[in-house]
């Protein structure tokens, strides 16, 4: 299940959605409050019961812990052989998820839900293996202890003195379909572990687990199960569409401190207890750019922990952390703030107020929870300042010296002109402002303020050219000059940084809006993907690889590279495998994730709900995206998915319209021919019946006339059926021209053999401009064209009219014209005469209605040959139909 953990409300809604997903496996957790409670034993007993009821049960990975009872229960169960995995110079064994997916049992047993996989395993954690099994429709039984639940880690550590490293997110536990607490009295558990009777008064033994510790752990386990039941109750309220809302909004402050994880877990427990919204805020300051690598890594761990615990991670920018927190809390409706308190020594008179004190003073109406934080905050600040000193660019030093020299020259010029010292001081303050704006390091402004005071003392106070001064009032001048310069420089630097941050945020927002506009313009999948990739490269400055999906598999990838990037190979079999996994599971995978993390790229599905339209891979380079970049990235992918869905919907709509048009065509055709087929058939059957009943009574003339009527009706039907069959072939797009080189005179002669019997009443003349004219044609279809055109002339011209068939060569084409000297065709009908079912003014010819198929069929056949057909007036009267066919050539070999 693809889960975006965004707080309890979102968790409840997603839980509600997930339990309604079809073909989703179910997971049952056997929970214990300590080792030895019998979780694995209870799981195996339940597995045997399921097997007795006909369930296909397989043991995936079981830790027997040398227990004979557990090993006895394993007998009779099919087992999946563990996969051998190498890590470093050692070899270990892990659960073989590929073998399990291939076997696909009804129920699989997996011990140690919180286990961390070793080596190059597909997933970092076993609970992620379980999630993939569930997505494949496999039910899972698993085990876990209470100390392995993320939000309880600090609480359990405080009781036992041990910080457990293998943990599962609370959301994984809460979304389990069933949780069974394997309970046992603490005294009985101690007896089981020690093998002897333990008195209830024996509370101070030297065992790792004492009676007090086990009792406390049992209480926590019972309370956590009760909390889960509470969550299920709220989910039931959602299912019944009852009103549900909360006014509590918990905000936790993120930092790079290792103990920040404790604050995050505490805030998560509060949000869960209050059923409130949970937000984690990181305030990015100028010092963030100078963080050491280990601090950046720790910060990302804390951000990931907050996401796992259901927090919505947000980023704010500013110089003053308290001001940013308060402003965010005000705008977001935060009701409670959770922060850490570093262990500090005795407070001195000149010490600055702490973050906690500033927050309490600035937001007296907010509830602020201060959690003890044992991180060494002072050393961390000293490290940042040291880094900043070491990283001052040479260019900043040169710029600062140049500005100070120019300020001094201007000051000396003012002094020569007799300008007062106050104005000279203003020149140096202006110089400090300029230095703060044009340099990148904040220390430049501070040093420039101090240097300005020294230079002013050296050049402009008596005695000159010394650092001495004869007037004690200069002390005040120097102090005020330094403070004003420092304040002016600091404010200028802050404004510059604020403008830079605002410009960056505006740039990212602009990219998002541009993406929306660009994708709306495109109506082709490739164009949509190209537009999306261009926008992502603008945003992330990273190479991309994009795979489109045809529904079941990924198509060939397209690589997009930023200017100046290294030509890393992003299309390998291993990378493709990660992309396929991301598509099939509709989840993030690859670099910076816990799934297939050895990949070069971070792979994200381009999806709408549960439908995946493709996968995009981002070459990460080892560093994860920040929260704001990640948010914009997901928005762009969502816009791309919507654009692809719109294209799909438009295509389906067009196909549906074509189908509807074809159905309408069939309906029109049936309506058109129903009467016209019935009339000649009735006539034929009537004439035949008359012949059978009155043959002896008829004279020869009457018999010939009756036979002639039957023949005419049957020929009309034959011609109609031939046209219908030809129309079906041509209009359905299924025509395969069987083209051969034919002599046009022979083709015309063959066609004239099949024209209407009344053709004998007309003068039909055939000639050509040359003796031999060859054409590359499908003979049967072209014969049908000539028959239709000649029959059309016979049908609409009076007996005795002249019909002239003429052929000639014109370039690479054979031009055939069929003319008559009848009444002609009105100009307003010429543009529609080749449309299907168009029959002019619906005049009846020879007692039979025209269906409007003949000329439409002629146009379709000629067009299929690559030619053209047209109609024009014959002079002085009549009509000429002209069509072209490709010329044929015969090679003669001696």
N, C-alpha and C positions, 0 to 999 in steps of 0.2 A: 504494500500500500504506500503510495506516495503521500507523505504527510508533511505539511508545513506547520510546524508547531508555533502557534501564535496566541498562547494564553488559554485559560480554561474555557472561555466561551467558544473559541475556535476548536479547541480539543473536543468539547461536547458535540459540536456540530459535525466535525469530521468523524467522530466515533459513531454518530447517528448515521452518517452516509456510508461508512465502511461496513457496518453490519448488514446493510442491505445490498452489498455488492454480490453479484452472482459468482459462483465458482470460486469463492474465497475460502481457504482453509480456516480452521478454528484452532486456537491455541489454549491449552490448559496449563496453568502454572501450579506446581506443588511448592508451596512456600514454607520455609522453616525459619525459626528465629535464631538458630545456631547450628553448627555442625553436629551430626549425630541424631537429629530429631527423626530421621527415617523418611526423608523426602523421596530418595531414589527407590526405596523399598515400596512405599505407597504408590509411586508412579508405575512400578513393574506389576504390582497387584492389579491396579486399574487396567493396565495393558492386557493382562491375561483375561480379565473379565470381558474386555472389548473383543478379544480374539474368540472367546466362547460364543459371542453373539454374531460371529461371522465377519468381523472387521479384519482387513488385511494389515497386520501389525508387523513393523520392522524396527529393530533396535539400531538407531543411527550411531550414537556414541554414548556409552555408559561408563561411569567411574564406579567400579565395585568397591574400591578402597579396602581390598583384601577381606571383604565380608563374605563369609560362606553362605549366609542367607540370601544376600543379593545375587551372588553367583548362581545359586540354585534357582532363583526366579528367572535368570537369563536363559536357562535351559528351555528349549522348546520354542524360542523366538528366533526368527531369521535375523541375521546381523549383517550390517554393511561394513565391509572391511575398511579400516581407517586408512587415510591417505598419508603416505610418507612425505614429509616436508623438511627441507633443509633451511637452517637459519644460522648464518655464520659458518663455523666449523662443526656444528652439531646437527643432529638429525632428530626430528620429532614426528609425532603422528597427530593428525587432525581429522575432523569429520569430513568425509568426502561428499560434498554437496552435489557434484555432478552425477555421481553414482546414485544418489538418492533421487534426483530429478529424473534420471533415466528409469529407475525402478518404479517410481511414483506409487508408493503404497497408499493405503487409506489412512494409516496412522503411523507416525514415526516418533521414536523416543530419543530425546536429546538431553543429556545431563548438563548442568552448569550453564544456565542461560546467559550469565554475565561473562563467560569465558572470553579471553582475548586470543584471537588466532595468531599463529606464528608464521614466519616465513612469508612467501609470496601467495598467501591465501587470497581468495577473491574479496572477502570482506574482512574488515578489521576486528569485528566483534561477532560472537556466535548469534546474538539476537538478530543481527542482520541476515545471517544464514537462514534463521527461522522465518524471517519476513519473506524471503524469496520462496521458501517452501510453501508458505501460506498463499502467496500470489499464484503458485502453481496448482492450488487446490488441494494441498496435502495438509491433513490435520497433524498437530504436534502436541506431545506431552513433554514438559520440560520442568526443571527444578531451579530454585534460586533461594538464597538466604536474604533476610531482611537487610543485612548490612551492605548488600550489593545494590540497593536502590539509591539513585544519585542524591536526591534531596536529603536523605537520612544519613549520608556518609559522615558528616561532621558530628551528628548526634551520637551515632554508634561509636565513632572514634573517641569521643569524650568519655564514653562508658567503658570501652574495652582498652583504650590506649593504643589501638591499632588503626591506621588509616588504610582502608581497603582500596586497592588500585583498580580492581575489576568491578565495573559498575554498569548498570543499565539505566536509561532515562526513565523518569517517572511515567511518561506517556506510554512507553512500551508496556509497563506493568498495568497501568490503568486500562489500556485497550484490550487486555487479554479477555478472551471470551469467558473463561472460568478461572478462578483462583481458589485453591483448596489449601487451607492452613493446616499443615501437619503439626499438631499440637501435642505436647507432652509436658508433664509437670517438671519444673526445673530440678527438683530433688531426684526424680526418676532418671532424668537425663544425666545428672552427675554420677549416679550409680551405674548407669550404662557405660559411661566414659571411663570410670575408675574401676569398674568390676567389683565394687563392694558397696555396702549400705552406707548412706551419708545421712547424718543427723541434721534435722532442721536447724539446730543451733550451731552447726559448723559453718560459720559465715566468714571466717578469716583464714581459710586454707590457702596454700601457696599455688593452687592450680591456676591455670590461665583464665578459666571461666569459674567465677565464684557464684554462689547462690544469688547474691545481689545483682551481679551482672546479668545472669541468665533471666532473672525475674524482670529486670528492666528491659532486656531485649524482647522478652515475650510480650510485655506491655506495649512496646513500640509496634511489634508485628500485629497485635490485635487492633491497635489504633489505626494502623495503616490499612488493614483490611476493611475496617469500618469506614474510613475515608473513601475507599474505592466503592463501597456499597452506596455511599452518599452521592458519589459521582454518577453511578448508574441510575440512581433515583432522579437526579436532575436530567439525565439523558431521557428517561421515560417521560418527563415533563415536556421535553422538546418534541418527542414523538407524538404526544397527545396535543401538541400545539398550544400548550399552556403558556401564559406570559412568563418570561424569564428575563430578568435584567439585574444588574448590580451597579452600585454607585462606587464601589471600591476600585481604585486604579493604583497598583503598586509599581513604584519606580525604583530600580536598583541602579547604582552608579558603577560603571565598569572602569577597571584600571589594569595596569600591567603587574600589579602586586600578586604574588603567588597565593596569598591568603584571601584574595578577592573571591575565589571560588566558594569560600565559606559564606561570604555575604550573599552571593548569588543563590546558594541553596536555601539560606534562611528566607530570602525574599520569595523564592518559589514556594516554600511551605506556607508562607503568609498568604500568597495569592491563591493557593489551593484551599486554604482554610476559609478565606473570605469569599471564595468563588469569584474572584475579581480579575480584572485585566492586568496582565503582567508585562511590563516594558523594561528593557535594559538600555541605558543611555551611556554612550561614550562621548565625552567632550574632547574634540581634537583641538589642541593648542599648538602654538609655534614650537613648543618643546617636543611635540610628538615626532617631528622630523628628525630629531637627534636621539631618538631612542636606540638603545643597543639592540642587536639582533635577538638576544635571548629574551629581552623585554617584549619585542614585537611578537615573538613566538608565544610567550606567555599570555599576551593580550588576546591573540587569536584563540588560544585554548579557552580563555575565559568567555569570549564571545560565543564560541561553539557550545560551551557548557550552558550558557544562558538560552541558546536556541533549543538545546536538547530538553531543557526544563520548561519549555513552552513560552519563552519570552519573545516579544517582538523587539528586535535590536534596532536602535536608532542612533544616528550620529549627528552631533551638533558641533559647530565651529565657533571658536572665540578665544579671547585671551583670559578672561575671568571665568574659571570653572563654576563657582557658585552662581554667578549671574546667569550663565547658560542653563544650569540645572533649574533655577527658579523660573526662568522664562519658559523653558520647555514644559515644566510642571503646570504653569499657568495656562498655556495654550492647549495642553493635552488633557486637562482635567484630572491631574494626578492628585490622589488623596493622601497617599503615604509614601515616604521616601526612606529607603534603606541604604545606609552608607556604612563604611568601616571607620574605625578609630585606631590609628597607629599607636603603638606603645611609645610614649615620649617621656622624656625626663621632666625635671622640675621646670615650670614655666617661668621665663624671665620677663622683666618689665618691658623690654623692647621687642619681644617676640611678636610676630604677626598673628592675628587671629587664625585659628584652624578652620578647615573647611566646614566642620560641624558647627562651629560658632557662627560663621558667616551665614550658613543656611538657616539656623535658628533665628538669627537676628533679621534676616531678609524675608523669611516666610513664617511668621508667628502662627499662622492659621493651619499650616501643614503639620501632620504627624510625622516626625522624623525619628526613625529607629536607628540607633547607633550600635553597631556590632563590633566587639573587640577584634582588632586586626593586629596580628603579631608581626607584620612585615616591617622590614627595616626601611622605612620611608625616607629617613634622613640621608642614608648612604645613597639611595637611589637619586635624590635631588643633587647631591654632590657629584655623582657620576655624570648627570646630564650637563651640569655646568662645566665640568672638565672637558667633556666632549665638545661643547660649544667653543671653548677656548682653542682646542686643538684644530677645529675645523674652520677657523676664520680664513676666508680666501685672501690671497695676496692682492687680488683686484680690489677688494674692499679697503685694504690698507692704503693702496695707492690712491684710490678715489678720495679717501678721508684726508690724506696728506695734501692732495691737490686743492681740495676745498678750503682747508685751513690756511694754506699759503695765499690763495686768492683773497680770503677774508682778511688776512693780515695786510696784504698790499692795499686793499680798499681802506682798511683802518688807518694805515699810515698816510694815505692820501687825504683822508678826512682830517687827520691830526694836523697835516701841513696847512690845510685850508682853515684851521681853527674851529672845526666842528667839535661839539662837546663830547665828553667820554660816554654819555648815555647813548648817543647814536652809534658809537663804535661798539658798545656792548650789544646793541640790537643787530649789528652786522654779524657778530659772532653767533648770536642766537639763531639768526637766519642760516648761517653756515651749518650749525648743528642740525637744523631742520632738513637742509638739503642732504647732508650725510645720511640721516635716518631714512630718507626716501630712496636714495640711489644705491645704498648698500643692502646686503642680504642678511648680515649678522647683527642682532640687536646690540651686541657688545660695542659695536662701532660708535653708536650714538652716545653710550655712557662714557667711553674713553674720550670722545671728541668734546664732551662737556667739561671734563677735567682739564684736557689740554688747552681749551679755549681760555680757561681761567689763568692758567700758567702763562700762556702767550700774552694775554692782556696785561698781566702783571709785569712781564719782561719788557714789553715795548711801550706801554702807555701809562705806567705809574712812575712817579719819581721816588728814588733815582732810577732813570731809565737804563735799559739793557742789563738789569740785574733782577733777581727775584726778591729783592728787598723793597719795602715801601715805608714812607715816612709819615703816613697819615693812618691812624687806627681805624678811620671810617671805611677804609678799603676792605677791611675784613667783612663788613656787612655787604659791600658791593660784590666781593668775590663769592660770598655764600649765596646771595640772591641770584647772581649771574649763573652759578653752577646749578641751582635748583630749577630756575626757569629754563635753562638750556636742556637739562635732563628731562623735565616734564614735557617740553615742546618736542624733543626728539622721540620720547617714548610714545606720545600721542600720534606723532607722524608715522612712526613705525606700525602702531596698531591700526591706524587708518589704512595704511598700505596693505597690511595683511588682511584686514577685513575686506578691502576692495578685491584682493586676489581671491579670497575664499568665495566672495559673492560672485565674482566673474566665473569661477570654476563651477559653482552650483548652477549659475545661469546657463553656462555652456552645456552642462549635462542635461538640464531641462530642455534647452533648445534642441539638442539631439533627439530627445524623446518626442517632442512635438514634430520635428522634421520627419522622423520615422513614420509617425502616424499619417502625415500628409503624403509622403512618398509611397507608402504601401497602398493607400487608397487609390492612387492613380494607376497602379499596375493591375493587369488582368491576366498575367502569365506567371506560372510558378517560378520559373527561372529568374524572371525579373524581380519578383518579390524577394527571393533569397539573396540576389545580388544587392538589392537596396538595403536589406537587413544587415548583410555582412559589412557593407560600406559604413553604415552607421555604428555598428559595433566596433569596427576598427578605429573610427574617430573617437569613440568613448574610451576604449581600453588600451589602444596602441599596442595590440597583440595580434599575432597571426591566428587565423581561423580555418577550420575545416568543417564543411557543411554536408550532411547526408540527408537527402530527401527520401521519404518512405513511400512505397507503393501500396501500403496497407499491411503487408506481412514481412517484407524484407526491405533493406536499405539499398538505394540505388548507388551508382558510382559517386564518390565524393568530389567536391570542388574545394580547392584550397585558395584562400585569400590571404595575401601577405601585405604587411605594412611596409612602407619604404624603409630600406636600410636594415631589414630584419635578417637574421641568420637563416640560411636555407635548411632548417631542420626538417627531417623526414617525418611528416605528420600522418602519412598513410602507410602504416605497417599492419601486419596481420594482428599483432597484439592490440594496436590502437583501434582497429576495426572491431575486434572482439568486445572492447569496452563500449564502443558506440552501439553495437548490437544489444548489449546488456542494458544500456540506458534506454533504448527504444522498447525492448520487451518488458522491462520493469517500470517504465515511466518514472524514472528517478534519476537524480544526479549521480555521476560516477566519475572515477578518474582522479587526476591530480587534486590535492587539497581536500579530498573526501576520504571516508573510511572504507570505500568500496573500490577495489582495483586501483589503489592509490599510486602504483608504480607507473601509471600512464603519464605521458607528457602533457596531455590536454585534460581539461575539465570538460566533461560531456554533459549537456543539458538537453532535455527533450523539448522540441517545439510542439506544444500540445494545447488542446482545448479540452478541458475536463479529462477524460480518460482516452481520448483519441490522439495518437501521436502522428504528426505530419512529417517529422524529421528529427534530426539530432545535430546540434552544433557543438563543435569542440573548440576550446580556447586554450592556446598554448600559454600555460601559466608561468613557467619559469621559476617555480618553487614558492611563490608568494601568493596567498589568497587575496581575493578581491575585498575591498572594504565594504561596509554595510551599504553605503549610498550607491556605489558602483553596482553592487549585487542587485539592489532594488531596481535601478534603471535597466540593468541587463534583463531581469525577469520581465519587466514591463515591455521591453522591445520584443522579446521572444513571444510574449502573449499577443502583441500587436501582429507579429508575423504569422502566428498560428491562426488568428482571426482572419487575416487576409487570405491565407491559404484555404481556410474553411469557406470563405465567401466565394473564392474561385471554384472550389469543389461544388458548392451549392448552385452557382451559376451554371456550371457544366451539367449538373444533374437536371437543373431546370430546363436547360436547352434540350437535353436528351428527352426529357419528358414532353417538351413541346413538339419535338420531332415525332415521338411516338403518338402523341395526340393528333398531329397532322396526318400521320399515316392511317390512324384509325378513322379519322374523318374522311380521308381519301377512299378507304375501303367502303365506308358507309355510303359515300356518294356514288361509288362505282356500283355497289349492289342496288341502290335505289334506281340508278340510271338504266341498268341492264335487266332489272327484274321484269319490267313490262315488255321490253324489246325482245327478250329471249322467249317469253311466254307467247307473244303474238305469232312469230313464225312457226314455233313448235305446234301451236294450236292449228295453224293453217296447214302444216304438213300432215299432222295426224288426221285433220278433217278431210283433206284431199285424199289421203290414203284410204280412209274409211269409206269415202264416197266411191272410190274405185272398187273396193272389195264388195260393196253392196250393190252397185249399179253398173258394174263393168259391162255386162251384156247389153244393157239398155243404152249405153253411150255410143255415139258414132265416133269415127276415127279422129275427127277434128277436136271433139270435146276431150277425148282421151289425151291427145297431144298437148292440149292446153293445160289439162290437169297435171300431166307429167312435167310440163314446163314450169308451172307454179311451184311444184314440189322442188324442182331443181333450183329455181331462183331463191327460194326460201333457205334451202340447205346451203347454197353457196354464200348467201348473206351471213348465215350463222358461222360458216367456216371462216369467212373473212373477219367477222367480229371476234371469234375465239383466237385467231392468229394475232390480231391486234392486242387483245387483252394479255395474251401470253408474252408478247414482245414488250408491252408496257411494263409488265411485272419484272421482266429481266432488266430492262433499262433503268426504270425508276428506282428499283431496289438496289441498284449499284452492283448487281451480280453478273452483269454481262461480260463475257469473255469473248472478244472478237476473234473469230477464226479467219484471219485475213490471208487471202491468196491473190495471186496475180491473174486477173480475168480480163477477157475481151469485152468491152462495154456493149458492142452490138449483140453479142450472145446473151448477155445479162438482160438487156431490154427485150429481146425476143422471148426469153423464158418468162419474163414478167407478163408480157402480152397474152401468153397462153392462159393466164389465170384471171384475166379481168372479167368484169361483169359481162354476162351474155348479151346485154344490149349494146356492147361495144361494136357489134356488127352493123348497128344502125348509124355509126359515126365514121368519119373519114380520119383514120389514124395514120400519120406520116412519120417515118423515122429516117433521119439522116445524120451525118457527122462531117466535120470539117476535114477529117483525114480518114484513110482507109482502116488503119489499125490504131485504136486507142485503148491502152491497157490501164487498169486501175487496181490498186491494192485494197481489196475490200472483203467484207464478210458477205458472200453472195446471197445467202438466204435473207439477211436483213435488208440489203439494198434492193433485192427483188420486191420485198414488202413495201419499201418506200415508193417504187415506181408504180406498183399496183394501186397503192392508196391514192397517189396523185392522179393517175389516169381515171380511176373509179370516181374520184371527186369531180373531175371534169365532166365525166359522163353523167353524174348525178345532178349537176347544177347547170347543165347546158341543154338546149333543145336538140332533139334528134336531127341528124344530118350535119351537125356542127363539125368543124375542123379541129383536130387535136394533133399538135406538132411536137415531136420529141427530137431534140437536137443536142448533140454532144460535140465538145471541142476541148483542145488543150489550152491551158493558160498558166504558164510557168510550171510549177510543181503540182498543179491541180488539174483534175478533169472537171469541166463545167457541164452540167446536164440541165437543160431547160425544157419544161413541159408547158406548152401554151395552148389556149383555146380561144375561140372567137364568140364566147357566150356573153352574158350580161355583165360580167365582171364583179368585183368585190368593192363595196364602199370603203372609202379611206378610213372611216372611224373604226372599221372592223379589222383592218390590216394589222394593227398593233396587238390584237388579242387572238388572232386566228390560230396561232400555234399553242395557245394555252389549253391545258387538258380540260375536257368537258365543255369547251366553248363551241357552240354550234350556230353562231351568227344570230339570226332572229328566230331560231328554232323552227325554221321552215321544214315541212315534211317533203321528202323526195321519194318518189316511188312507194308511197304509203308507208314509208319507214322513217322513223325519227333518227337524226344523226346524233351519235353519242359524243362527238367532239374528241375522239381518240386518235383518228387517223393522222391528222396533221401534227398533233403533239408527238405522236410516235415517230413520224418522219424527222422532226427536229431532233429528237433524242438520238436516233440512229445516226444521223449525219454528224451531230456533235460528237458522238462516241468515236467516229472516224477522224475527228479533228477538223471537219469541214464546217460550212455554214449553209443555211437555207434562208431564202427570202421570197417575198411575193411582190409583184409589180403589175402595172397595167399593160395590156397588149394594145397596140395601135392598129386599127382605129378603135377596136373594142375587144373585150376579153381580158384574160388574166394569164400571167406568166409566173410559174413557180420555178425557181432556180436553186440548185444546190451543187456543192463542190465535194469532190472525193480525192484522196491522195492518188497521184499518178503512180503507175507500176512500171517497173523496168525488168526486162529479162536479159540475163547475161548469156551469151552464146559462146560455147567452147568448141573449138575445132579439134 
